[in-house]
Amino acid sequence: MSLYILLIACVILICILLNKISSKLGIPMLLAFIILGMLFGSDGVVKIPFDNYVIAEQICSVALIFIMFYGGFGTNWNQARPIAIKSVLLSTIGVILTAFITGLFCFYVLGFEFFESLLIGSVISSTDAASVFSILRSKRLNLKDNTASMLEVESGSNDPCSYMLTVICLATMSGELSGGQLTYMIFAQLVYGILLGIVVAVVAVWILTKIKFSTDGFDTIFVFSMPLIAYALSTLIGGNGYLSVYILGIILGNQSIPNKKSLVHFFDGVTGLMQMLIFFLLGLLAFPSQLPAILLPSLAIAIFLTFIARPLVVFAILSPFKGTLNQKLLVSWSGLRGAASIVFAIMATVSPTYMKNDIFHMVFFIVLFSISLQGSLIPFMAKKWDMIDDEDNVLKTFSDYSDEVPVQFIKLPITSNHSWNGKKIKDIPLLPDVLLVLILRGDRRIVPKGHTLIQAGDCVILSALSLEEELGIYLTEVEVEKGNDWLGKSLSQIALGPEKLIILIKREDNVLIPNGQTIIKENDILVMSQL
């Protein structure tokens, strides 16, 4: 057991190291995770015997929940609204057309069975949100004509449609569905999936805004559980769990909820871990020795999908909107295949439906081709087609972006002998760039005006610019015990040295902000800053 835990920890550390290296070299990090998995697999160097597709499918399905949730949670809807219609059409009609066109190619050109051809098209019909997000963020690649937002929304929202097509193809191939059952399945997937996502999101937002958690960090655990609940409830009643999760993410990510920015960073890390897990498992499951048998048909599908099917669909959908030619070309090139295609391929592999072709290894090769060729060249193609916008910030398209000046709040209790007691705000001298923003008076909250009178017992909230850069300032605590030379002395009588300053005194249950006349008493805890 301990050996397996150590092995897992080492794999995670290696993945993090590969992430840093791949970012510097300009290679998509997911490619590195796949190669690492292959090295650990049965045909690799470590030779870990792992071919349990059932366990892999269960693990990857859970991982995909968080990847899809983050696809919605990290998207800034205000930035995405102008291109919402285009993105939704690409993520629905575009996915269906891509699956159908690719399926026809497999059927007529490669000679596969009809429904098996449609299944292959369905599995690889969606684009990968995590890869797109990663490239745009890491390269700070802002694109003209809201193209970055279009790619984010499309890639984040098209996985549920691809999942639905995959499920329908598998059910049809097994002969379990009649025409009426197929119609109801489509209805349930869409309607129940949307409704459950909205309901869970509304409840989650209400709890986050109305209820204060007793312990810091519990709000993160609460939000972490929401995608699992949305997926499970939707799936239990026949809905599209991934669609519910994505809608939940969109709604939560664009609400004013506490600690939203830290939540985005948390789920960014979780999603990164899930990507590592899925692509490592893909490499672990793959047998490179079996690739020659599927090389030619897989390469044919990858080339057709990249250079014919995807461009045909993109041009057909975007042309009525009169977008630029360069935008259509870049959107066509940016259709990366990734994590969702892997999970859906494993779903097809573990299904009882008989298939003549090794779909898993075919999708493995297609994903490898896509992220290595398309992913590596997106920045180059964006520059070649003059689609880079240097005057804006691509991070605005994510929900954790803030272009506001960072502000820190300070609480100042007003005692009866305080110099501000009984004065109007307009008569109080404040330091430059410091603003009095709120007065707490009992249960009342008073927005201050110039004539507002400050009273004893008030708690005044001040705002000032927060410290953004690391200055190397450290805080230390010193407890003053009996016999200490500082006892009974004022701060002005103590020589601390040029690099130390007492900024706070803890005295029993009170906290004091000291000045030069403050007398030090026994059991005081002095909080000092030190360079």
VEXDREN-2710 file (C-alpha; in Angstrom, 1 decimal):
% VEXDREN-2710
k/r/px/py/pz
1/MET/0.0/0.0/0.0
2/SER/2.7/2.5/1.0
3/LEU/4.6/1.7/-2.2
4/TYR/1.6/2.5/-4.3
5/ILE/1.1/5.8/-2.4
6/LEU/4.7/6.7/-3.0
7/LEU/4.4/5.9/-6.7
8/ILE/1.3/8.0/-7.1
9/ALA/3.0/11.0/-5.3
10/CYS/6.1/10.6/-7.5
11/VAL/3.9/10.6/-10.6
12/ILE/2.2/13.8/-9.5
13/LEU/5.5/15.5/-8.8
14/ILE/6.9/14.4/-12.2
15/CYS/3.7/15.7/-13.9
16/ILE/4.2/19.1/-12.2
17/LEU/7.8/19.2/-13.3
18/LEU/6.8/18.3/-16.9
19/ASN/4.2/21.1/-16.8
20/LYS/6.9/23.6/-16.1
21/ILE/9.2/22.2/-18.8
22/SER/6.5/21.9/-21.4
23/SER/5.5/25.6/-20.8
24/LYS/9.0/26.8/-21.4
25/LEU/9.4/24.6/-24.5
26/GLY/6.0/25.5/-25.9
27/ILE/4.8/21.9/-25.9
28/PRO/1.3/21.1/-24.7
29/MET/1.6/19.7/-21.2
30/LEU/-1.0/17.0/-21.9
31/LEU/1.3/15.5/-24.4
32/ALA/3.9/15.1/-21.7
33/PHE/1.4/13.4/-19.4
34/ILE/0.5/10.9/-22.1
35/ILE/4.1/10.1/-22.8
36/LEU/4.7/9.7/-19.1
37/GLY/1.8/7.2/-18.8
38/MET/3.2/5.2/-21.7
39/LEU/6.6/5.0/-20.0
40/PHE/5.0/3.6/-16.9
41/GLY/2.7/1.3/-18.8
42/SER/3.0/-2.4/-19.8
43/ASP/4.9/-1.6/-23.0
44/GLY/7.0/1.1/-21.3
45/VAL/10.0/1.2/-19.0
46/VAL/8.3/0.7/-15.6
47/LYS/5.9/-1.9/-17.0
48/ILE/3.0/-1.4/-14.6
49/PRO/0.4/-4.0/-15.7
50/PHE/-2.8/-2.0/-16.0
51/ASP/-5.6/-2.8/-18.5
52/ASN/-8.7/-2.4/-16.4
53/TYR/-10.9/-0.3/-18.6
54/VAL/-13.9/-0.4/-16.2
55/ILE/-11.9/1.2/-13.3
56/ALA/-10.3/3.6/-15.7
57/GLU/-13.7/4.7/-17.0
58/GLN/-15.1/5.3/-13.5
59/ILE/-12.0/7.3/-12.5
60/CYS/-12.0/9.4/-15.7
61/SER/-15.8/10.0/-15.5
62/VAL/-15.4/11.6/-12.1
63/ALA/-12.4/13.6/-13.3
64/LEU/-14.3/14.8/-16.3
65/ILE/-17.0/16.2/-13.9
66/PHE/-14.6/18.7/-12.5
67/ILE/-13.0/19.5/-15.9
68/MET/-16.5/20.4/-17.3
69/PHE/-17.5/22.3/-14.2
70/TYR/-14.4/24.4/-14.4
71/GLY/-15.1/25.0/-18.1
72/GLY/-18.2/26.9/-17.0
73/PHE/-16.9/28.3/-13.7
74/GLY/-13.8/29.9/-15.2
75/THR/-15.7/31.6/-18.1
76/ASN/-16.6/35.3/-17.8
77/TRP/-20.1/35.5/-19.2
78/ASN/-20.0/39.3/-19.6
79/GLN/-17.1/38.9/-22.0
80/ALA/-18.7/35.8/-23.7
81/ARG/-22.2/37.3/-24.2
82/PRO/-21.5/39.0/-27.5
83/ILE/-20.4/35.6/-29.1
84/ALA/-22.7/33.3/-27.1
85/ILE/-24.9/32.4/-30.1
86/LYS/-21.9/31.5/-32.3
87/SER/-20.4/29.4/-29.5
88/VAL/-23.6/27.6/-28.7
89/LEU/-24.2/26.8/-32.3
90/LEU/-20.6/25.4/-32.6
91/SER/-21.0/23.4/-29.4
92/THR/-24.4/21.8/-30.5
93/ILE/-25.0/21.9/-34.2
94/GLY/-21.2/21.9/-34.8
95/VAL/-20.7/18.8/-32.7
96/ILE/-23.5/17.0/-34.5
97/LEU/-22.2/17.9/-37.9
98/THR/-18.7/17.0/-37.0
99/ALA/-19.8/13.6/-35.7
100/PHE/-21.9/13.0/-38.8
101/ILE/-19.3/14.1/-41.4
102/THR/-16.5/12.1/-39.7
103/GLY/-18.8/9.1/-39.4
104/LEU/-19.6/9.3/-43.2
105/PHE/-15.9/9.4/-43.9
106/CYS/-15.3/6.3/-41.8
107/PHE/-18.2/4.5/-43.4
108/TYR/-17.6/5.3/-47.1
109/VAL/-13.9/5.8/-47.2
110/LEU/-12.5/3.5/-44.5
111/GLY/-15.2/0.8/-44.8
112/PHE/-16.2/0.7/-41.2
113/GLU/-19.7/-0.4/-40.0
114/PHE/-22.3/2.4/-40.2
115/PHE/-23.1/2.8/-36.5
116/GLU/-19.5/2.1/-35.5
117/SER/-18.5/4.9/-37.8
118/LEU/-21.0/7.3/-36.2
119/LEU/-19.7/6.2/-32.8
120/ILE/-16.2/7.1/-33.7
121/GLY/-17.4/10.5/-35.0
122/SER/-19.4/11.1/-31.8
123/VAL/-16.5/10.2/-29.5
124/ILE/-14.1/12.7/-31.1
125/SER/-16.7/15.4/-32.0
126/SER/-16.0/17.8/-29.1
127/THR/-13.1/20.0/-28.4
128/ASP/-11.0/20.1/-25.2
129/ALA/-11.7/23.1/-22.8
130/ALA/-8.8/22.4/-20.5
131/SER/-6.3/22.5/-23.4
132/VAL/-7.7/25.7/-24.9
133/PHE/-7.8/27.4/-21.4
134/SER/-4.3/26.3/-20.7
135/ILE/-2.9/27.7/-24.0
136/LEU/-4.7/31.0/-23.8
137/ARG/-3.7/31.5/-20.2
138/SER/-0.1/30.4/-20.3
139/LYS/0.7/32.3/-23.6
140/ARG/-1.4/35.3/-22.6
141/LEU/-2.9/34.9/-26.1
142/ASN/-5.6/37.4/-26.5
143/LEU/-7.4/37.1/-29.9
144/LYS/-9.2/39.6/-32.0
145/ASP/-13.0/39.7/-32.6
146/ASN/-13.8/38.0/-29.2
147/THR/-12.3/34.8/-30.6
148/ALA/-10.8/33.8/-27.3
149/SER/-14.2/33.9/-25.6
150/MET/-15.7/32.0/-28.5
151/LEU/-13.2/29.2/-28.2
152/GLU/-13.6/29.0/-24.4
153/VAL/-17.4/28.8/-24.4
154/GLU/-17.4/26.4/-27.3
155/SER/-14.8/24.0/-25.9
156/GLY/-16.4/24.3/-22.4
157/SER/-19.9/23.5/-23.5
158/ASN/-19.6/21.0/-26.3
159/ASP/-18.7/17.9/-24.3
160/PRO/-22.3/17.3/-23.1
161/CYS/-23.5/17.1/-26.7
162/SER/-20.7/14.7/-27.6
163/TYR/-21.5/12.6/-24.6
164/MET/-25.2/12.5/-25.6
165/LEU/-24.3/11.4/-29.1
166/THR/-22.0/8.7/-27.8
167/VAL/-24.7/7.3/-25.4
168/ILE/-27.3/7.3/-28.2
169/CYS/-24.9/5.5/-30.6
170/LEU/-24.0/2.8/-28.0
171/ALA/-27.7/2.3/-27.1
172/THR/-28.7/2.0/-30.7
173/MET/-25.9/-0.4/-31.5
174/SER/-27.0/-2.6/-28.6
175/GLY/-30.6/-2.7/-30.0
176/GLU/-32.1/-1.5/-26.7
177/LEU/-33.9/1.6/-28.0
178/SER/-37.1/2.0/-29.9
179/GLY/-38.0/5.2/-31.7
180/GLY/-40.1/6.4/-28.8
181/GLN/-37.4/5.6/-26.3
182/LEU/-34.8/7.4/-28.3
183/THR/-36.9/10.5/-28.5
184/TYR/-37.5/10.4/-24.7
185/MET/-33.7/9.9/-24.1
186/ILE/-32.9/13.0/-26.1
187/PHE/-35.6/15.0/-24.3
188/ALA/-34.4/13.8/-20.8
189/GLN/-30.8/14.4/-21.6
190/LEU/-31.4/18.0/-22.5
191/VAL/-34.3/19.1/-20.4
192/TYR/-33.5/17.3/-17.1
193/GLY/-29.8/18.2/-17.6
194/ILE/-30.5/21.9/-18.0
195/LEU/-33.1/22.1/-15.1
196/LEU/-31.0/20.2/-12.6
197/GLY/-28.0/22.4/-13.4
198/ILE/-30.1/25.6/-12.8
199/VAL/-31.8/24.3/-9.6
200/VAL/-28.5/23.1/-8.0
201/ALA/-26.9/26.4/-8.9
202/VAL/-29.7/28.5/-7.4
203/VAL/-29.5/26.6/-4.2
204/ALA/-25.7/26.8/-4.0
205/VAL/-25.7/30.5/-4.6
206/TRP/-28.3/31.1/-1.9
207/ILE/-26.3/29.1/0.6
208/LEU/-23.0/30.8/-0.2
209/THR/-24.5/34.3/0.0
210/LYS/-26.9/33.8/3.0
211/ILE/-25.1/31.4/5.3
212/LYS/-21.7/32.0/6.8
213/PHE/-19.5/28.9/7.2
214/SER/-18.1/28.4/10.7
215/THR/-14.6/27.5/9.5
216/ASP/-12.5/29.0/6.7
217/GLY/-12.3/26.7/3.7
218/PHE/-15.6/25.0/4.2
219/ASP/-17.1/27.1/1.4
220/THR/-14.5/25.6/-0.9
221/ILE/-15.5/22.1/0.3
222/PHE/-19.2/23.0/-0.2
223/VAL/-18.6/24.2/-3.8
224/PHE/-16.5/21.1/-4.5
225/SER/-19.5/18.9/-3.7
226/MET/-21.9/20.8/-5.9
227/PRO/-20.7/19.4/-9.3
228/LEU/-20.9/15.9/-7.8
229/ILE/-24.5/16.5/-6.6
230/ALA/-25.5/18.0/-9.9
231/TYR/-24.1/15.2/-12.0
232/ALA/-25.5/12.4/-9.8
233/LEU/-29.0/13.8/-9.5
234/SER/-29.2/14.5/-13.2
235/THR/-27.9/11.1/-14.2
236/LEU/-30.3/9.3/-11.8
237/ILE/-33.3/10.7/-13.5
238/GLY/-32.0/10.2/-17.0
239/GLY/-30.6/13.7/-17.6
240/ASN/-27.2/14.7/-19.0
241/GLY/-25.0/15.0/-15.9
242/TYR/-22.2/16.8/-17.8
243/LEU/-24.6/19.4/-19.1
244/SER/-25.9/20.0/-15.5
245/VAL/-22.4/20.4/-14.3
246/TYR/-21.4/22.9/-17.0
247/ILE/-24.5/25.0/-16.4
248/LEU/-23.8/24.9/-12.7
249/GLY/-20.3/26.1/-13.3
250/ILE/-21.5/29.0/-15.6
251/ILE/-24.0/30.3/-13.0
252/LEU/-21.7/29.9/-10.0
253/GLY/-18.7/31.4/-11.7
254/ASN/-20.6/34.5/-12.7
255/GLN/-22.2/35.3/-9.4
256/SER/-20.9/37.6/-6.7
257/ILE/-20.1/34.9/-4.1
258/PRO/-17.6/35.1/-1.3
259/ASN/-14.0/34.1/-2.1
260/LYS/-14.8/33.5/-5.8
261/LYS/-11.3/34.3/-7.0
262/SER/-9.7/31.8/-4.6
263/LEU/-12.4/29.3/-5.7
264/VAL/-11.4/29.7/-9.3
265/HIS/-7.7/29.2/-8.5
266/PHE/-8.6/26.1/-6.4
267/PHE/-10.6/24.5/-9.2
268/ASP/-7.9/25.5/-11.7
269/GLY/-5.5/23.3/-9.6
270/VAL/-8.1/20.6/-9.3
271/THR/-8.7/20.6/-13.0
272/GLY/-5.0/20.4/-13.7
273/LEU/-4.7/17.4/-11.4
274/MET/-7.7/15.8/-13.2
275/GLN/-6.0/16.4/-16.6
276/MET/-2.9/14.8/-15.3
277/LEU/-4.9/11.8/-14.1
278/ILE/-6.9/11.3/-17.3
279/PHE/-3.9/11.6/-19.7
280/PHE/-1.6/9.6/-17.5
281/LEU/-4.3/6.8/-17.4
282/LEU/-4.6/7.1/-21.2
283/GLY/-0.9/6.5/-21.6
284/LEU/-1.0/3.7/-19.0
285/LEU/-3.8/1.9/-20.7
286/ALA/-2.3/2.3/-24.2
287/PHE/-0.1/-0.4/-25.7
288/PRO/2.3/1.2/-28.2
289/SER/2.8/-2.2/-29.7
290/GLN/-0.8/-2.1/-30.9
291/LEU/-0.5/1.3/-32.6
292/PRO/0.9/0.0/-36.0
293/ALA/-2.3/-2.0/-36.5
294/ILE/-4.5/1.2/-36.3
295/LEU/-2.0/3.7/-37.6
296/LEU/-3.3/4.2/-41.1
297/PRO/-7.0/4.5/-40.4
298/SER/-6.4/6.7/-37.3
299/LEU/-4.1/9.0/-39.2
300/ALA/-6.6/9.3/-42.0
301/ILE/-9.4/10.2/-39.5
302/ALA/-7.1/12.7/-37.7
303/ILE/-6.2/14.4/-41.0
304/PHE/-9.8/14.4/-42.3
305/LEU/-11.1/15.8/-39.0
306/THR/-8.4/18.5/-38.7
307/PHE/-8.3/19.7/-42.3
308/ILE/-11.7/18.9/-43.7
309/ALA/-14.5/18.2/-41.2
310/ARG/-13.7/20.8/-38.6
311/PRO/-13.2/23.6/-41.2
312/LEU/-16.3/22.7/-43.1
313/VAL/-18.4/22.9/-39.9
314/VAL/-16.8/26.1/-38.7
315/PHE/-17.2/27.9/-42.0
316/ALA/-20.8/26.7/-42.4
317/ILE/-21.8/28.0/-38.9
318/LEU/-19.8/31.2/-38.8
319/SER/-20.3/32.4/-42.4
320/PRO/-23.9/33.8/-41.8
321/PHE/-22.4/36.0/-39.0
322/LYS/-20.0/37.6/-41.5
323/GLY/-16.9/36.8/-39.4
324/THR/-13.5/37.4/-40.9
325/LEU/-11.7/34.7/-42.9
326/ASN/-8.8/34.7/-40.5
327/GLN/-11.1/34.2/-37.5
328/LYS/-12.7/31.1/-39.2
329/LEU/-9.4/29.7/-40.0
330/LEU/-8.1/30.1/-36.4
331/VAL/-11.3/28.6/-34.9
332/SER/-11.0/25.7/-37.3
333/TRP/-7.4/25.1/-36.3
334/SER/-8.2/25.4/-32.6
335/GLY/-10.5/22.4/-32.4
336/LEU/-8.2/20.4/-30.1
337/ARG/-9.3/16.8/-29.1
338/GLY/-8.6/15.9/-25.5
339/ALA/-9.9/14.5/-22.2
340/ALA/-13.6/14.1/-23.0
341/SER/-12.7/12.1/-26.2
342/ILE/-10.6/9.8/-24.0
343/VAL/-13.4/9.2/-21.5
344/PHE/-16.0/8.6/-24.2
345/ALA/-13.6/6.1/-25.9
346/ILE/-13.2/4.2/-22.7
347/MET/-17.0/4.2/-22.3
348/ALA/-17.3/2.6/-25.7
349/THR/-14.6/0.1/-24.9
350/VAL/-16.3/-1.1/-21.7
351/SER/-19.8/-1.3/-23.3
352/PRO/-21.1/-4.7/-24.2
353/THR/-21.6/-3.6/-27.8
354/TYR/-19.5/-5.5/-30.2
355/MET/-17.1/-3.4/-32.3
356/LYS/-14.7/-4.6/-35.0
357/ASN/-12.2/-1.8/-34.5
358/ASP/-9.9/-0.8/-31.5
359/ILE/-11.7/2.5/-30.8
360/PHE/-9.6/3.2/-27.7
361/HIS/-6.2/3.1/-29.5
362/MET/-7.7/4.9/-32.5
363/VAL/-8.8/7.8/-30.3
364/PHE/-5.5/7.7/-28.4
365/PHE/-3.7/8.3/-31.7
366/ILE/-6.1/11.1/-32.8
367/VAL/-5.8/12.9/-29.5
368/LEU/-2.0/12.5/-29.6
369/PHE/-2.0/13.9/-33.2
370/SER/-4.3/16.8/-32.2
371/ILE/-2.6/18.1/-29.1
372/SER/0.9/17.7/-30.5
373/LEU/0.2/19.3/-33.9
374/GLN/-2.6/21.8/-33.4
375/GLY/-1.9/22.6/-29.7
376/SER/1.7/23.4/-30.4
377/LEU/1.0/25.6/-33.4
378/ILE/-2.0/27.7/-32.1
379/PRO/0.2/30.7/-31.1
380/PHE/2.0/30.5/-34.4
381/MET/-1.2/30.3/-36.5
382/ALA/-2.7/33.1/-34.5
383/LYS/0.3/35.3/-35.4
384/LYS/0.3/34.1/-39.0
385/TRP/-3.3/35.0/-39.5
386/ASP/-2.9/38.3/-37.7
387/MET/-5.4/37.4/-34.9
388/ILE/-3.4/38.4/-31.9
389/ASP/-4.8/41.5/-30.0
390/ASP/-1.9/43.1/-28.1
391/GLU/-4.1/45.9/-26.8
392/ASP/-6.3/43.8/-24.5
393/ASN/-5.9/41.1/-21.8
394/VAL/-7.1/37.6/-22.5
395/LEU/-7.5/37.1/-18.7
396/LYS/-10.6/39.3/-18.9
397/THR/-12.3/36.3/-20.5
398/PHE/-12.0/34.3/-17.3
399/SER/-14.2/34.8/-14.3
400/ASP/-11.3/35.4/-11.8
401/TYR/-10.0/38.4/-13.7
402/SER/-10.1/41.8/-11.9
403/ASP/-8.8/45.0/-13.3
404/GLU/-9.6/46.9/-10.1
405/VAL/-6.9/48.3/-7.9
406/PRO/-6.4/45.9/-4.9
407/VAL/-7.8/47.3/-1.7
408/GLN/-7.3/46.3/1.9
409/PHE/-9.7/47.2/4.7
410/ILE/-8.8/48.3/8.3
411/LYS/-11.0/48.2/11.3
412/LEU/-10.6/51.1/13.8
413/PRO/-12.6/51.1/17.1
414/ILE/-13.5/54.6/18.4
415/THR/-13.2/54.9/22.2
416/SER/-14.5/57.8/24.4
417/ASN/-11.0/59.4/24.5
418/HIS/-10.3/58.9/20.8
419/SER/-9.3/62.1/18.9
420/TRP/-12.1/61.4/16.4
421/ASN/-14.9/61.1/18.9
422/GLY/-17.5/63.8/18.3
423/LYS/-16.0/65.0/15.1
424/LYS/-17.6/65.1/11.6
425/ILE/-15.8/63.1/8.9
426/LYS/-15.0/66.2/6.9
427/ASP/-13.1/67.6/9.9
428/ILE/-10.9/64.5/10.3
429/PRO/-7.4/64.6/8.7
430/LEU/-6.7/61.3/6.8
431/LEU/-3.5/60.1/5.2
432/PRO/-3.4/60.4/1.4
433/ASP/-5.1/57.5/-0.5
434/VAL/-7.0/56.5/2.7
435/LEU/-10.8/56.5/2.6
436/LEU/-13.4/56.1/5.4
437/VAL/-15.8/53.7/3.8
438/LEU/-18.2/52.4/6.5
439/ILE/-19.2/53.0/10.1
440/LEU/-20.5/50.1/12.2
441/ARG/-22.8/51.5/15.0
442/GLY/-24.4/48.7/17.0
443/ASP/-26.4/46.7/14.5
444/ARG/-26.4/49.6/12.0
445/ARG/-24.2/50.0/9.0
446/ILE/-23.7/53.7/8.0
447/VAL/-22.4/54.8/4.7
448/PRO/-20.4/57.9/5.7
449/LYS/-21.0/61.4/4.3
450/GLY/-19.0/64.5/5.0
451/HIS/-21.3/65.7/7.8
452/THR/-21.6/62.3/9.5
453/LEU/-20.7/62.5/13.2
454/ILE/-18.4/59.9/14.7
455/GLN/-19.4/58.6/18.1
456/ALA/-17.8/56.7/20.9
457/GLY/-18.5/52.9/20.4
458/ASP/-18.4/53.2/16.6
459/CYS/-16.2/50.9/14.6
460/VAL/-14.8/52.7/11.6
461/ILE/-13.7/50.9/8.5
462/LEU/-10.9/52.4/6.4
463/SER/-9.7/51.4/3.0
464/ALA/-6.1/51.7/1.6
465/LEU/-4.1/50.2/-1.2
466/SER/-3.0/46.6/-0.3
467/LEU/0.5/45.4/-0.6
468/GLU/1.0/43.5/-3.9
469/GLU/4.6/42.7/-4.1
470/GLU/6.7/40.6/-1.7
471/LEU/8.9/42.9/0.4
472/GLY/10.5/40.3/2.6
473/ILE/8.7/41.6/5.8
474/TYR/8.2/38.9/8.5
475/LEU/6.1/38.9/11.6
476/THR/7.3/37.5/14.9
477/GLU/5.7/37.2/18.3
478/VAL/7.4/37.9/21.6
479/GLU/5.8/37.2/25.0
480/VAL/6.8/39.5/27.8
481/GLU/7.3/37.4/30.9
482/LYS/8.2/38.3/34.5
483/GLY/11.7/39.7/34.8
484/ASN/11.8/41.0/31.2
485/ASP/13.7/44.3/30.9
486/TRP/10.8/45.8/28.9
487/LEU/8.3/45.5/31.7
488/GLY/6.8/48.9/32.7
489/LYS/8.5/50.8/30.0
490/SER/6.9/52.7/27.2
491/LEU/7.7/51.8/23.6
492/SER/9.6/55.0/23.1
493/GLN/12.1/53.8/25.8
494/ILE/12.8/50.5/24.1
495/ALA/15.6/50.2/21.5
496/LEU/14.4/47.7/19.0
497/GLY/16.9/48.4/16.2
498/PRO/16.4/50.0/12.8
499/GLU/14.7/47.0/11.2
500/LYS/12.1/46.2/13.8
501/LEU/8.7/47.7/14.8
502/ILE/6.1/46.7/17.3
503/ILE/2.9/46.9/15.3
504/LEU/0.4/45.2/17.7
505/ILE/0.0/44.1/21.3
506/LYS/-2.2/41.2/22.4
507/ARG/-3.3/41.8/26.0
508/GLU/-5.6/39.2/27.4
509/ASP/-8.6/39.3/25.1
510/ASN/-7.8/42.7/23.7
511/VAL/-5.8/43.8/20.7
512/LEU/-4.0/47.2/21.0
513/ILE/-2.4/49.3/18.3
514/PRO/0.5/50.9/20.2
515/ASN/2.1/54.3/20.1
516/GLY/5.2/55.7/21.7
517/GLN/3.5/56.2/25.1
518/THR/2.0/52.6/25.3
519/ILE/3.3/50.9/28.5
520/ILE/4.3/47.2/28.2
521/LYS/2.8/44.9/30.9
522/GLU/3.5/41.3/32.0
523/ASN/2.1/38.6/29.7
524/ASP/1.7/41.0/26.8
525/ILE/2.4/39.4/23.4
526/LEU/4.2/41.8/21.1
527/VAL/3.8/41.3/17.4
528/MET/6.8/42.8/15.6
529/SER/7.6/43.3/11.9
530/GLN/11.2/42.6/10.8
531/LEU/13.0/43.0/7.5
END
